[in-house]
Amino acid sequence: MATFVMAMSINPTAKKTHADLNNQINISLDRFRKSNVKIDQLFATLGRYDYLAIFDAADQMIAFKIASEINNLGVLETETWPIIPYDEFTRLVR
């Protein structure tokens, strides 16, 4: 399993178009469940991104699939990064 962080911003057009924006965001986030991926942690943020999701996926292709599906819905724009624990990283660069 690989761990990923997905940063998400609400599409400015969606803010103007959807009166039920919260419901539309939940529909977008449901793409994780439909791909059998559980979000480990979901945060709302202040700043460049509106939400951060931390999740584990079997491989990078699943993370790509979920991000593409969410982007295609047009409510959230995503940026996804693979991550590893800091201790593992320091062992790699020793």
NORSUL-V443160 format. One record per pair of residues at least 24 apart in sequence whose C-alpha atoms are under 7 Angstrom apart, sorted by the first residue. I is the first residue (numbers start at 0). J is the second residue. If there is no record, write none. Layout:
I & J
I & J
//
This chain:
0 & 55
0 & 56
0 & 57
0 & 58
1 & 55
1 & 56
1 & 57
1 & 58
2 & 54
2 & 55
2 & 56
2 & 81
2 & 82
2 & 83
3 & 53
3 & 54
3 & 55
3 & 79
3 & 80
3 & 81
3 & 82
4 & 51
4 & 52
4 & 53
4 & 54
4 & 79
4 & 80
4 & 81
4 & 82
5 & 51
5 & 52
5 & 53
5 & 77
5 & 78
5 & 79
5 & 80
6 & 48
6 & 50
6 & 51
6 & 52
6 & 77
6 & 78
6 & 79
7 & 48
7 & 49
7 & 50
7 & 51
7 & 75
7 & 76
7 & 77
7 & 78
8 & 48
8 & 49
8 & 50
8 & 75
8 & 76
8 & 77
9 & 49
9 & 74
9 & 75
9 & 76
10 & 73
10 & 74
10 & 75
10 & 76
13 & 74
23 & 74
24 & 74
27 & 69
27 & 72
30 & 65
30 & 68
30 & 69
31 & 65
//
